[in-house]
Each structure stands twice: as structure tokens, then as C-alpha cells.
Amino acid sequence: MIKIEHLRKEYENATPLKDVSVEINDGDVISIIGPSGTGKSTLMRCINRLDTPTSGKIWVNGVDVTDPATDLSIVRRKMGMVFQAFNLFEHLTVIENIMFAPVELLGKSKQEAADRAMELLEMVGLADKYFNYPDELSGGQKQRIAIARTLAMDPDIILFDEPTSALDPTMVGEVQSVIRDLSQTGKTLIIVTHEMNFARAICNRVFYMDEGGIYEDGTPEQIFDYPQKENTRRFIKKLKILEIDINTPDYNAIEVFEKLDDYCNKNNVIPATGKKMRLVFEETVGLIMKDAYDIPDSVDVKSHIEYSAASDSVTMTFDYAGPERNVLEDGDEISLNIIRSKVTEMSYEKTDDKDFSNRLVLTIKE
């Protein structure tokens, strides 16, 4: 379906793609992940020739799209792209947006295009919006319309460039649901995404991009559970860990809880466990900070939180400054009882770190 050999893309101040060679099979559903600036979107834009490669070759269905003689308009009829920013025509209604390309590019009659547009609107759950204009829709609705517009051309390949990154978190699920359904149709999907659980759930291959290319290529299980290369391991490990530093007794608890909630959502932590995490965090930091005003150098706290899907458990580690002080023994009894009721294990140790010489390790397990 798609074959890439020694693809390179240079810009004036950066070279995001140094040497990419890969084959993408018919029906593959591929998620592209990796740190920002590693060429994920650039790769997508080179595949459909929105960006011209500096060197290398790309074949789509046997056609060399890097050949200047290739008619790209013909190639793109079978390769659609869904962007972050929707790119709908603001002066056209929803149904007109979907009808436009089939009528103008495929020569379909307006009736045929309208009938197909209504089928697609039913599919994405927006049949009642056919006469609305884009500015009357939410972000999630606009993105679903953008997907329907792409499907109206009946492409074999669909490229998604971070399709949910511009959306409010409450709207992400509705777009992901449409893409999840598409992943079962046999079409080839390539998705740049930061939503790791979504990527894992729908794809059969994952590309981790780094160092100017596809650094590691494997199944979701291989990449997310057993990455083979160092940069991949670091990236995946970082995704699974939340670090929160507290350096004042008057820390912003609402901001901290938002971080905890976001972490739980991204890692599919069940709500009951998430509630325990928030409560244990608040009470533990309260214990550590109890004497902070009297002991100035005991204010700093570093928390390290890691969720394990395999064991459905959360390990919360708190490193804190000051003299040796086991708050599990001399802390407020009410707070300690709350913590004990929510955790399955807890321990204290004195460390050799001169800046953070105390450590608590608490485990929450359903």
C-alpha cells in the first residue's frame, strides 16, 4: 500500500526526518507516537505530498508520489487527511461541505452526493446538523464532520494528524469513537496521536518516532509493555509516571487534583482508585507539611506516582526534606487512619539524599 525509502525532509533550521524507510500494509491501523518535534506530522504531510521531501521515495499503491510527473490530485482521491484544525468551509452548510469534493472532483450528481452525505452524517451521529454552518458546531462536531467529508471521497487510506489535540477533553471521546469504528472497516489508517490508551486500543502497529526517523516499530504490546530501545523505554515510562513537587504548605490543591485526574484519565485508572489517590495525596502531604512553618527546611516534597495496569495498583512515593522524621509514626492520628483505610501497604525509610532524606512509599490496590 505505502512504501517509503530513505525519506529525508530538511527545513532551514531543522531536519525532522533524516532517513525513514518503512512499508505500510493494506488495512494497517498505525499510531505514530513520540516527543514533540520528532517529525510525526511531517511524515504524514510528506506521504500525501503537502510537504515536498528533500530526498527519498514514497510509493502509494505503486505510484511514486515523489515523481514530479505524478498527478497528485488522482493519488489524493484515494488518500484523505483529517487535520487538527478541521479546515471546514465556513460559508457552506454541513451537508454542502461533505458534498463539495465528490461533486467537484469525482463528478457525482448533487443528489448522489447528498444521499451519501446523509449516510455519513448518520454514521458520525450528526444527521440533525446537515443544514447548520460550522460556526454553529462544537469542536468535536466539527471534527466528526471533517471525518465524514474525508469519507465522502471513499479513500483507501486516511491520515489523521492529531485529530483530537484541538478539542476540549469532554469532546475527545466522540471523535475517538468514530475513528474506532473506522479501524474495523479494513481501510488503512495512520494516526498521529498523544492519546496512548486510544492508540493501544485500535491499532495493530505503533511507530515510535525519534532521532529523525521511525526509532521503533512494533505491536501495541511490544511498544507499550516491552519496548526494546532505550529512547522508547524512557518515553513510555515517562507516560506512566506523574511527578508533582510541593514547596509550600499553601500549595494549589485544585491544580494538583486536576493533574491527578488527568493522569487517571490518560491511564484508565478506575474512578474509585482515583478518589483514593486524591485523598491519600492530600492527607500525606498534610502530614509532611504539618510542622513546615516551624521547620523551614522541611517544606519541599517530591511525589512520584506510578500506576500499573497489570496489577491495578498505584504506588505513591513521597520524598521530603528536613531531619529524619517518620510521619507514619508521629503524624496526626485522624489523617493516618484515613491513609490506612485506603492503602494496602505503607513504609518509611531514611535515604542518603541530603536534600530529601525521608521517603514514604504507599500502595493503593483494589
Secondary structure, DSSP 8 states (H G I E B T S, - for coil): -EEEEEEEE--SS--SEEEEEEEE-TT-EEEEE-STTSSHHHHHHHHTTSS--SEEEEEETTEETTSTTS-HHHHHTTEEEE-TT----TTS-HHHHHHHHHHHHH---HHHHHHHHHHHHHHTT-GGGTT--GGGS-HHHHHHHHHHHHHTT--SEEEEESTTTTS-HHHHHHHHHHHHHHTTTT-EEEEE-S-HHHHHHH-SEEEEEETTEEEEEE-HHHHHHS--SHHHHHHHHHHTEEEEEE-STT--HHHHHHHHHHHHHHTT--HHHHHHHHHHHHHHHHHHHTTTTTSGGG--EEEEEEEETTTTEEEEEEEE-SSS--HHHHS-HHHHHHHHHH-SEEEEEE-S-SSS-EEEEEEEE-
